[in-house]
């Protein structure tokens, strides 16, 4: 029997990027896709940006951090599941720690590197600058792709919630432009000379413009900010080069974007915009994933109210109870059919497969329920 579409995708792709608005099950989908890849015998890393501990619990791990944690055989066996033949590891993006690692690894000047890491503005900037989270996700993807040893066969990347699919692609560029522009050049220009005797950045007291600004901000504060930018300056070229390489990886045919949504009108409208923008950028869309869809209680079979009433009466219920059950089932079937029509329209409009994942009875909080999501994904078209 041939593989389903998603099962074939997790068996062949090198990168799967899950994008979508918040609250639609994107992190759960990422983890389920990673399990599916490991069940194909592949070495898989799922990289999430969600700090919630529920993913760690669902994977049978005490916690997930900036270093890889393997989901071992014992975790699957404890959930009464057959362990995958491949290897599954998980990471949670720690933005500050990833910044520190990037600076430590790539800064060419040890002195300025140390000044940067100890700068009080750096600590705030590395966690709050717009686009920082997306850029660090790219840096981590670059690091994983550049490995020569133990390189993963598949990286599943769970992106930050976004209202625009290309925000993830454009945010790093916007972040770098905010740090490297004419205004920052003007601010740091008085600092670029070094004192030959003291071996430190010169004071800016001689700059009239900077001295004027210092009256409002405090000269010490301005000096710290300018020193931050001076120390960053040597890294800008490397930042941009690595971002360029990762963008090339994301545009490669071995990469597919999975647009995760729900069948509700709001998230669905966002999903359609995502697909349109990704198509304009000539980026491959692997599939739409519609989470929390309504299961058809009759699975397409015609309803039989008389049979239902007879069974309810046999179990000691009343005709009124049978009517209420039949009404609830009828409403559920109508919802399921409407959602199926939405999925069919998505496929017709975008030419992209749609995978429907039914809503589970409980939240995904352990490995067994996560594997149920995987089963729905690979059973799709």
Residue pairs with C-beta under 8 A, 6 or more apart in sequence:
2 8
3 11
3 378
4 378
4 379
4 380
4 381
5 287
5 353
5 355
5 380
5 381
6 33
6 36
6 286
6 287
6 353
6 355
6 377
6 378
6 380
7 36
7 40
7 378
9 16
9 256
9 286
9 287
10 16
10 33
10 36
10 37
10 40
10 42
10 154
10 378
11 37
11 40
11 42
12 254
13 154
13 254
13 255
13 256
13 286
14 153
14 154
14 155
14 252
14 254
14 255
15 141
15 145
15 154
15 155
15 156
15 157
15 249
15 250
15 252
15 254
15 255
15 256
16 30
16 33
16 154
16 155
16 156
16 157
16 255
16 256
16 257
16 258
16 286
17 157
17 159
17 168
17 250
17 255
17 256
17 257
17 258
18 26
18 27
18 29
18 30
18 33
18 156
18 157
18 158
18 159
18 257
18 258
18 260
18 289
19 26
19 159
19 162
19 165
19 168
19 257
19 258
19 259
19 260
19 274
20 26
20 161
20 162
20 259
20 260
20 261
20 267
20 270
20 271
20 274
21 161
21 162
21 163
21 261
21 266
21 267
21 270
22 161
23 161
23 267
24 260
24 261
24 262
24 267
24 291
24 292
25 260
25 262
25 291
25 292
25 357
25 364
26 158
26 159
26 161
26 260
27 48
27 50
27 52
27 55
27 158
28 55
28 58
28 291
28 364
28 370
28 373
29 258
29 260
29 289
29 291
29 357
29 373
29 377
30 46
30 48
30 156
30 157
30 158
31 46
31 48
31 55
31 58
31 59
31 90
31 156
31 158
31 370
32 370
32 371
32 373
32 374
32 377
33 46
33 156
33 258
33 374
33 377
34 44
34 45
34 46
34 88
34 90
34 154
34 156
35 84
35 88
35 370
35 371
35 374
36 374
36 377
36 378
37 44
37 86
37 88
37 153
37 154
37 156
38 44
38 71
38 84
38 85
38 86
38 87
38 88
39 84
39 85
39 86
39 374
40 85
40 86
41 84
41 85
41 86
42 86
42 87
42 152
42 153
42 154
43 86
43 87
43 150
43 151
43 152
43 153
43 154
44 86
44 87
44 88
44 89
44 152
44 153
44 154
44 155
44 156
45 68
45 89
45 90
45 91
45 144
45 152
45 154
45 155
45 156
46 88
46 89
46 90
46 91
46 155
46 156
46 158
47 90
47 91
47 92
47 93
47 137
47 140
47 141
47 144
47 155
47 156
47 157
47 158
48 55
48 64
48 90
48 91
48 92
48 93
48 158
49 92
49 93
49 133
49 137
49 158
49 159
49 160
50 92
50 158
51 92
53 63
54 363
54 364
54 365
55 64
55 90
55 92
56 62
56 63
56 64
56 90
56 92
57 365
57 366
58 364
58 365
58 366
58 367
58 369
58 370
59 71
59 75
59 88
59 90
59 367
59 370
60 71
60 74
60 75
60 76
60 78
60 79
60 366
60 367
61 69
61 71
61 75
61 90
63 69
64 90
64 91
64 92
65 91
65 92
65 94
66 91
66 92
66 93
66 94
66 97
66 98
66 101
67 91
68 89
68 90
68 91
69 89
69 90
69 91
70 87
70 88
70 89
71 88
71 89
71 90
71 367
73 83
75 367
76 82
76 83
76 84
76 367
77 83
78 367
79 366
79 367
79 368
79 371
80 368
81 367
81 368
81 371
86 153
89 152
91 140
93 133
93 136
93 137
93 140
95 126
95 127
95 132
95 133
95 136
96 123
96 126
96 127
98 136
98 139
98 140
99 122
99 126
99 127
99 132
99 136
100 117
100 126
102 136
102 139
103 113
103 116
103 117
103 235
104 113
104 117
106 235
106 238
107 113
107 116
107 231
107 234
107 235
108 234
109 231
109 234
112 230
112 231
112 234
113 231
115 227
115 231
116 122
116 228
116 231
116 232
119 224
119 227
119 228
119 231
120 224
121 224
121 225
121 228
122 228
125 132
125 228
126 132
129 175
129 178
129 179
130 171
130 174
130 175
130 178
131 171
131 172
131 173
131 174
131 175
131 178
132 175
133 160
133 171
134 159
134 160
134 167
134 168
134 171
134 172
134 175
135 171
135 172
135 175
135 176
135 239
135 243
137 157
137 159
137 160
137 168
138 172
138 242
138 243
138 246
139 242
139 246
141 155
141 157
141 246
141 249
142 242
142 245
142 246
142 249
144 151
144 152
144 155
145 151
145 155
145 246
145 249
159 168
160 168
162 168
163 270
164 273
164 274
164 277
165 257
165 259
165 273
165 274
165 275
165 277
165 278
166 277
166 278
166 281
169 247
169 250
169 281
169 283
172 243
173 243
176 236
176 239
176 240
176 243
179 229
179 232
179 236
180 233
180 236
184 229
186 209
187 210
187 225
187 226
187 229
188 226
188 229
188 230
188 233
190 202
190 204
190 206
190 207
190 210
190 226
191 201
191 202
191 204
191 223
191 226
191 227
191 230
192 230
193 202
194 200
194 201
194 202
195 201
195 202
201 223
201 227
201 230
203 223
204 210
204 211
204 214
204 219
204 222
204 223
204 226
205 211
205 219
210 222
210 226
211 219
213 222
214 222
217 225
249 255
250 283
251 281
251 282
251 283
253 284
255 283
255 284
256 284
256 285
256 286
256 287
257 274
257 278
257 283
257 284
257 285
257 286
258 285
258 286
258 287
258 288
258 289
259 271
259 274
259 275
259 278
259 285
259 287
259 288
259 289
259 352
260 271
260 288
260 289
260 291
261 267
261 268
261 270
261 271
261 288
261 289
261 290
261 291
262 268
262 290
262 291
262 292
262 293
263 290
263 292
263 293
263 294
263 339
263 342
263 343
268 342
271 288
271 346
272 346
272 349
272 350
275 285
275 288
275 350
275 352
278 284
278 285
279 285
279 350
285 350
285 352
286 352
286 353
287 352
287 353
287 354
287 355
287 380
288 343
288 346
288 350
288 352
288 353
288 354
288 355
289 354
289 355
289 357
289 377
290 339
290 342
290 343
290 354
290 355
290 356
290 357
291 357
291 359
292 357
292 358
292 359
293 336
293 339
293 356
293 357
293 358
293 359
294 332
294 335
294 336
294 339
294 358
294 359
295 332
295 336
295 358
295 359
296 332
296 333
296 336
296 337
297 329
297 332
297 333
297 336
298 329
298 333
303 326
303 329
303 330
303 333
305 322
305 326
308 322
308 325
308 326
308 329
309 319
309 322
309 323
309 326
311 322
312 318
312 319
312 321
312 322
312 325
313 319
313 322
339 356
340 356
343 354
343 356
344 354
346 352
346 354
347 353
347 354
353 380
353 381
354 380
354 381
355 376
355 377
355 380
355 381
356 376
356 380
357 373
357 376
357 377
358 376
360 369
360 372
360 373
362 369
363 369
364 370
364 373
